[in-house]
Amino acid sequence: MRASVTLTADKVTKFFGSRAHRHAAVSEVDLTVTDVSRIGLVGESGSGKSTLGRMLVGLEVPSEGAVYLDGQRLDVLLRFRGQRAEVRRTVQYIAQDTTSSFDPRRTLLDSVMQPLLHLFGLPRTTARARALETIESLGLPPAMAERYPRYVSGGQRQRFAIARALVVEPKILVCDEVVSALDVSVQGAILNLLKRACLERGAGLVFVSHGLPATGFVCDELAVMHRGQIVERGGSADVLTDPRHEYTRGLVRAHETRRPVGAGTAVLP
Ligand SMILES: Nc1ncnc2c1ncn2[C@@H]1O[C@H](COP(=O)(O)OP(=O)(O)OP(=O)(O)O)[C@@H](O)[C@H]1O
């Protein structure tokens, strides 16, 4: 299938800390994502996955290198209001922490409507109808959408966060640890939902996660990060069953030890 949108990280490096004591969270990483790719960024805590994910959506600006959306520099596009809206219509981001990402004074429905009002300028009635349609398509009862975020469970709130991202019909969705804080029983349902939603709506996916088997289930391709660099990249099945890099072998082994063979599919359908 031909890709219509391309998001490219070109030798991106991100330093944190003072000039004298800076360290590279991400170091010279190249990555291309399209609306037909589903890429998982995996690696242990601190390997730079979130920083790379945040650079892909412009929430962090690379210290060196740049991110390009269809050949145009993302940081430049984001400086201008009209182009910023176009970027947000094309690339959406879902964070792990849904508690802080929802405005506690708005109902969930109101929050899901916001991108339609601000990015598309739709009238409230149209935005409301479209938001409800998306909410229902994700298996959430419309009545629940009238609640405030604190009155639903973490798993339900995460579904509303997915609805808020999908309602704009983005071409690429970047998800950062979207299931890590949820019960294992809820994780499988959310992963299924995400995978199906991206396939049905023709959206590409960047899925940042610690969970190796879960990421392999959602994504066709895995990029393994270690100390700020991608040390291995390949088809999910290949990376999981025949890892090439020593670090990836260790990661796969660690998962096997944590979940005995056969129990590792607890979160999968
Ligand atoms: N805003 C920041 N200021 C300073 N250091 C940061 C900042 N954000 C990330 N770091 C550091 O950069 C490195 C990479 O962090 P990052 O969150 O990208 O890793 P990660 O692989 O996503 O980890 P986790 O899975 O725990 O979220 C870590 O050493 C982290 O402490």
The ligand as an ORCA input file, in Angstrom:
! r2SCAN-3c Opt
* xyz 0 1
  N      12.720     16.445     30.659
  C      13.819     15.750     30.995
  N      14.832     16.331     31.676
  C      15.950     15.654     31.985
  N      16.157     14.352     31.665
  C      15.168     13.730     30.995
  C      13.956     14.385     30.622
  N      13.170     13.498     29.940
  C      13.864     12.348     29.898
  N      15.051     12.477     30.527
  C      16.085     11.447     30.646
  O      16.347     10.939     29.355
  C      16.549      9.532     29.390
  C      15.546      8.853     28.482
  O      14.245      9.046     29.042
  P      12.923      8.522     28.329
  O      11.770      8.894     29.190
  O      12.915      8.978     26.931
  O      13.171      6.949     28.364
  P      12.128      5.786     28.205
  O      12.825      4.695     27.491
  O      10.883      6.296     27.606
  O      11.889      5.387     29.723
  P      10.522      4.946     30.415
  O      10.163      3.667     29.764
  O      10.920      4.794     31.849
  O       9.544      6.047     30.185
  C      16.434      9.129     30.858
  O      17.728      9.088     31.394
  C      15.621     10.249     31.466
  O      15.931     10.402     32.826
*
